Amino acid sequence: MTLDDLPTPALLVDRPRLDRNLDRMQATAEANNVALRPHIKTHKSVALARRQRARGAEGLTVATVAEAETFVEAGVSDVRVAYPVTGRDKHARLRHLRDDATLSFTVDTLAGAEQAAAAYPARAPVDVLLEVDVGHGRCGVHWSDDAQAVRVARAIAGAKELHLAGILTHAGQAYNGPADTQTEAEALAQSARHERDRMLSVAAALADAEGTGVTPDAFEISIGSTPTMAAFENAEHEGFRVTEIRPGNYVVNDAMQVALGAASLDACALTVCTTVVSVQEKPDGPARAFVDAGKKVFTTDTGYGTDGYGTVLAPTHSRQAHPELRLAHLSEEHGWLDGVHPDHLSVGDRLQIVPNHACVTFNNQNQIHVIDDDAVVDTWSIDARGG
């Protein structure tokens, strides 16, 4: 089968680019003496996760209990839910999975620790990581609030049903892009340094406090975002080092990663193959083309440095951006292209577009077509979509 045989819209993953991305991140982990526990919320595909694990990934990270269920059922024996799990139903579902896998999750409040302790047996305590906010402003105790970190850590460590396994963070502020006086590379380096150093300082503060049981030789420090991994270098502080990285988007990258300077366009392995369904010259505006992929395929997410809702590629294997076409607007089933010259683009033409945000795009579809040049060499299901 070739690309021309596929119905559109279709998700394409370029196998050589994917494999290079997987190899590169595994090498980053090994060079820094950390475990790579990739976050599968990006692709949600068992087949792709097996490719990551075959290269040396140690366990997987998920965002939801449903994702955990999918991957444990597929045979993954070590799954970390990088999310503060709450609710009796969710804890019951995780507890059921412990017969087949090592499960862990995060807690960031005293109430969360209390709920978790009520859900697991004292004879088999569950691994819990204290979630830390290193600047993103989302969940987690703030990295500078040692007193609160100690309070929650003591609550976890003091519950016989729980085991305080470590601390975990996501430096989402790396997606903000550079300040006015910074380059993209400087901004990534700063975010990576803050993520690492702030986590090391929290670990040291917990070790200094009574009642936490924290020691450098048996404590996980888990960090992870694809942008910060572009500049990550491990370091030691009072005996502590980062032990684990959890990037997710790196497997395919996207237009946001390119804008941030975390990846090149040539490293973007995911594209949407779409067909031009209409070309219109309107009397009240510029010519536009319309493709058969809209909000239900792409995402309306935008971010630093993005222009429109994806990067339209030139019709070559060079992976260069099209010099004129811009995905300027989305309706449910239509993508609106600006920069159109009607004599250069015709109904029935096919284009490939790199989405702004790969994670949402994967979740919008049922399958991925794996390509090598123009050949479709495999099709993988997106097993955990919607969960």
C-alpha positions in Angstrom: 0.0 0.0 0.0 1.2 3.6 -0.7 0.1 6.9 0.6 -2.2 7.4 -2.4 -4.2 4.4 -1.3 -5.1 5.8 2.1 -8.4 7.4 2.7 -8.0 10.9 4.3 -7.8 12.4 6.8 -5.1 9.9 8.0 -2.5 10.1 10.7 1.0 9.2 9.4 4.1 8.4 11.5 7.3 8.4 9.6 9.2 5.3 10.9 12.8 6.4 10.3 12.1 9.7 12.0 10.3 8.0 14.9 13.2 5.6 15.4 15.7 8.4 15.4 13.7 10.2 18.1 13.4 7.1 20.2 17.1 6.4 20.0 18.0 10.0 20.8 16.0 10.2 24.0 17.2 6.8 25.1 20.8 8.0 24.6 20.0 11.1 26.7 18.8 8.9 29.6 21.8 6.7 29.4 24.2 9.6 29.2 22.7 11.1 32.4 22.4 7.8 34.3 18.6 8.1 34.6 15.7 5.7 33.9 13.6 6.7 30.9 9.9 6.2 31.8 8.2 7.7 28.7 4.8 9.3 29.1 2.4 7.5 26.7 -0.4 10.1 26.9 1.1 11.4 23.7 0.5 8.4 21.5 -1.6 5.9 23.6 -0.4 3.1 21.3 0.7 -0.3 22.7 2.7 -1.0 19.5 4.6 2.3 19.9 5.2 1.7 23.6 6.7 -1.7 22.8 9.1 0.1 20.5 10.1 2.4 23.3 10.6 -0.4 25.8 12.6 -2.5 23.3 15.2 0.4 23.3 15.5 0.4 27.1 12.6 2.4 28.6 11.9 1.3 32.2 8.2 1.2 32.8 5.7 3.7 31.4 4.0 6.9 32.6 0.3 7.4 32.1 -2.1 10.3 32.8 -5.3 8.4 33.6 -6.4 5.2 35.3 -8.0 4.1 32.0 -4.5 4.4 30.3 -3.1 2.3 33.1 -5.7 -0.4 32.6 -5.0 -0.5 28.8 -1.2 -0.9 29.2 -1.3 -3.3 32.1 -3.7 -5.5 30.1 -1.1 -5.3 27.3 1.5 -6.8 29.6 3.4 -3.7 30.9 4.5 -4.6 34.5 5.4 -1.1 35.8 3.1 1.8 35.4 3.2 5.3 37.0 0.2 7.5 37.0 1.7 11.0 36.9 -1.5 12.5 38.3 -3.0 13.0 41.8 -5.4 10.1 41.9 -8.6 10.8 43.9 -11.9 9.0 44.2 -12.8 5.6 45.5 -13.6 4.2 42.1 -10.2 5.2 40.6 -8.3 3.8 43.6 -10.3 0.6 43.4 -9.4 0.2 39.7 -5.7 0.8 40.4 -5.8 -1.7 43.4 -7.2 -4.3 41.0 -4.3 -3.8 38.6 -1.7 -4.4 41.3 -2.1 -8.2 40.8 -0.4 -7.8 37.5 1.9 -4.8 37.7 3.7 -2.4 40.0 1.5 0.7 40.2 2.4 4.2 41.6 0.7 7.6 41.5 1.1 11.1 42.9 -0.3 12.9 45.9 0.0 16.7 46.6 -2.4 17.4 49.5 -3.1 16.0 52.9 -6.6 15.1 51.8 -5.2 13.2 48.9 -2.8 11.3 51.2 -5.7 10.4 53.5 -7.9 9.2 50.6 -5.1 7.1 49.3 -4.3 5.5 52.6 -8.0 4.5 53.0 -7.9 2.6 49.7 -4.9 0.2 50.1 -4.0 -2.6 52.5 -1.3 -2.1 55.1 0.1 -5.5 54.3 0.9 -4.2 50.7 1.6 -0.5 50.8 1.4 1.3 47.5 4.2 3.5 46.1 3.3 7.2 46.1 5.3 10.2 44.9 4.8 13.7 46.2 4.0 16.0 43.3 6.0 19.2 43.2 5.3 22.5 41.3 8.6 23.8 40.0 7.1 26.8 38.3 4.2 25.7 36.0 1.6 26.7 38.5 -0.5 23.6 38.1 -0.8 20.8 40.7 1.9 20.1 43.3 3.3 21.7 46.4 5.4 24.7 45.5 9.1 24.0 45.3 9.9 26.9 47.7 7.4 25.9 50.4 9.5 23.4 52.4 7.1 23.4 55.3 4.1 22.2 53.1 6.3 19.7 51.3 7.4 18.2 54.7 3.8 18.1 55.9 2.5 16.2 53.0 5.6 14.0 52.8 5.1 13.1 56.5 1.5 12.3 55.9 2.5 9.9 53.2 5.4 8.3 55.0 3.3 8.0 58.2 0.6 6.0 56.6 1.3 2.3 56.8 -0.7 1.8 53.6 1.5 4.1 51.6 5.2 4.2 50.7 6.8 7.5 50.0 8.8 6.5 46.9 9.9 9.9 45.7 9.0 13.3 44.2 7.7 14.1 40.7 7.2 17.2 38.6 6.4 18.5 35.2 8.1 21.7 34.1 5.2 22.9 31.9 6.5 26.4 32.1 9.0 25.4 29.4 6.1 25.8 26.9 5.9 29.5 27.7 8.8 30.2 25.4 11.6 32.7 26.0 11.4 36.0 27.8 12.0 39.2 25.8 15.8 39.1 26.4 16.2 35.3 25.8 16.8 33.1 22.9 14.8 29.8 22.6 17.9 27.9 23.6 18.5 30.0 26.7 14.9 29.6 27.8 15.1 25.8 27.5 18.3 25.7 29.4 16.8 27.9 32.2 13.7 25.7 32.4 15.7 22.5 32.5 18.0 23.9 35.2 15.1 25.1 37.3 13.3 21.8 37.0 16.4 19.9 38.1 17.7 22.2 40.8 14.4 22.9 42.4 13.6 19.2 42.7 17.0 18.5 44.2 16.4 21.2 46.8 13.0 19.8 47.8 14.6 16.3 48.2 17.3 17.7 50.4 14.7 19.6 52.5 12.7 16.4 53.0 15.8 14.5 54.0 16.6 17.2 56.7 13.1 16.8 58.2 12.2 14.2 60.8 9.5 11.8 60.0 9.9 11.5 56.2 12.4 8.7 56.0 14.0 10.2 53.0 17.6 9.3 52.1 19.5 9.8 48.9 20.1 6.1 48.3 16.4 5.1 48.1 14.4 8.0 46.8 13.2 8.7 43.3 13.4 12.2 41.7 11.3 12.1 38.6 11.2 15.0 36.1 10.0 15.3 32.6 8.9 17.4 29.7 10.1 17.1 26.1 11.3 20.8 25.9 13.4 20.5 29.1 14.9 17.2 27.9 16.5 19.1 25.1 18.8 20.8 27.6 18.8 18.3 30.5 22.1 17.6 32.3 22.0 15.7 35.6 23.8 17.0 38.7 24.2 16.1 42.4 23.0 18.1 45.4 23.6 16.8 49.0 23.7 13.2 47.7 20.6 13.5 45.5 20.5 13.2 41.7 17.6 13.0 39.3 16.7 9.3 38.9 14.0 9.3 36.2 12.9 11.3 33.1 9.3 11.1 31.7 9.1 13.0 28.4 6.2 12.0 26.1 6.0 14.3 23.0 9.6 13.5 21.9 8.5 10.3 20.1 7.0 12.4 17.2 7.4 16.1 18.2 5.1 18.7 16.7 5.0 22.3 15.6 5.1 23.6 19.3 8.4 21.7 19.8 9.8 23.3 16.7 8.8 26.8 17.7 10.4 26.3 21.2 13.6 25.1 19.7 13.3 21.6 21.2 13.2 19.8 17.9 13.7 20.5 14.2 10.9 20.2 11.6 12.8 17.2 10.2 12.3 15.4 13.6 8.5 15.7 13.4 7.5 12.2 12.7 3.7 12.8 12.9 1.7 14.4 10.1 -1.9 14.5 9.0 -2.4 13.5 5.4 -5.4 15.5 4.1 -7.1 16.1 0.8 -8.0 19.5 -0.8 -11.8 19.3 -1.2 -12.4 22.9 -2.4 -10.5 25.9 -3.8 -12.5 29.2 -3.7 -11.8 32.7 -4.9 -14.3 34.9 -3.0 -15.1 38.4 -4.0 -14.8 39.7 -0.4 -11.5 38.1 0.5 -8.3 36.2 -0.6 -8.4 32.8 -2.3 -8.7 29.9 0.1 -8.4 26.1 -0.1 -10.3 23.7 2.2 -9.0 20.3 3.3 -10.9 17.4 4.9 -9.3 17.7 8.4 -10.6 20.2 10.9 -11.1 20.4 14.7 -12.0 16.7 14.9 -8.5 15.8 13.6 -6.3 18.7 14.6 -6.4 20.7 17.8 -7.2 24.3 18.4 -4.2 24.5 20.7 -1.7 27.2 19.9 1.4 28.3 21.7 4.6 30.2 21.6 5.9 30.7 18.0 3.1 28.8 16.3 1.3 30.3 13.3 -2.1 29.0 12.7 -3.0 25.4 13.7 -0.2 23.4 12.1 2.7 23.5 9.7 1.8 22.7 6.1 4.7 20.8 4.4 5.9 21.3 0.9 5.1 18.2 -1.3 8.6 16.8 -1.1 10.6 14.5 1.2 12.7 17.4 2.4 10.3 18.1 5.3 10.4 21.8 4.6 7.5 24.1 5.5 5.4 25.2 2.5 6.5 28.7 1.7 2.9 30.1 1.4 0.2 27.9 2.7 -1.1 28.5 6.3 -3.7 26.5 8.2 -5.4 29.6 9.4 -8.8 28.4 10.7 -10.6 25.1 11.7 -14.2 24.2 11.6 -15.3 20.7 12.6 -14.6 18.9 9.3 -12.7 21.6 7.4 -9.2 23.0 7.6 -9.0 26.5 6.0 -5.8 27.3 4.1 -4.6 30.8 3.4 -1.8 31.8 1.0 -3.5 29.9 -1.8 -2.8 30.5 -5.5 -5.7 28.7 -7.3 -3.5 27.8 -10.3 -1.0 26.1 -7.9 -3.4 24.0 -5.8 -6.3 21.8 -7.1 -9.2 19.9 -5.7 -7.9 16.4 -5.0 -4.4 17.4 -4.1 -3.0 15.8 -1.0 -1.0 17.7 1.7 0.8 16.7 4.9 0.5 19.0 7.9 2.4 18.8 11.2 -0.1 19.5 14.0 0.6 22.0 16.7 0.0 19.5 19.4 0.6 15.8 18.7 -1.0 14.5 21.9 -4.5 15.8 21.2 -4.2 14.8 17.5 -3.5 11.2 18.4 -6.4 11.1 20.8 -8.8 12.2 18.1 -8.1 9.2 15.8 -8.3 5.4 16.0 -5.2 4.4 14.2 -1.8 5.5 12.9 -0.4 4.5 9.5 3.4 3.9 9.7 5.2 5.0 6.6 8.6 4.7 5.0 9.0 7.1 2.1 5.7 6.6 0.2 5.1 3.1 1.4 2.6 2.3 4.2 4.5 -0.4 6.2 2.2 -0.9 9.2 -0.9 0.3 11.0 -1.1 0.7 14.7 -4.1 1.2 16.9 -4.4 4.1 19.3 -5.4 1.7 22.1 -6.1 4.1 25.0 -7.7 7.0 23.1 -10.5 8.7 25.0 -9.4 7.3 28.3 
